[in-house]
């Protein structure tokens, strides 16, 4: 349930966990893998594709669970989708005006199955996500949903059950510094743009 991005040239694998700096982590590793095409080499398991934890630097970013939940819930279940449709080149006042004039639709209105179908009812959402987590922890098969990807425990990602000792774990609150240090250790020159 996680997506590992591999920068072959640097033998660097980052496990992208949703709501833990995953978009920027993916962009950085795609750039390092192929600076011109900006494409990633994607892995679903740490040992897949001819590399191993013994010869590859593995890292992941974790986040305080309550902070991750709140961020995910606000982003996926409350935030207005209309904000993403406002052109980026507008001034702040123009953006605000465009948002106020636009018909606001929450994410769940565009994707009724998201947020466990609970719309903005956080109690409903927590109860349904908890039930899904319990089912998965008991080994019951169920289709992995968008919500699962964003709200299931971080400890279930990156094959931590069998590879946790192989990973360098960076804390979300200091991820920028941690990633820069990890890149330097792997030989990436971070002092100038590529």
Helices and strands as residue ranges (DSSP letters): E 3-7, G 8-10, E 12-16, H 22-33, E 41-43, E 57-62, H 65-73, I 74-78, G 81-85, H 92-101, H 107-110, G 114-117, H 122-137, H 146-151, G 154-156, H 160-163, G 164-166, E 167-171, G 172-174, H 175-185
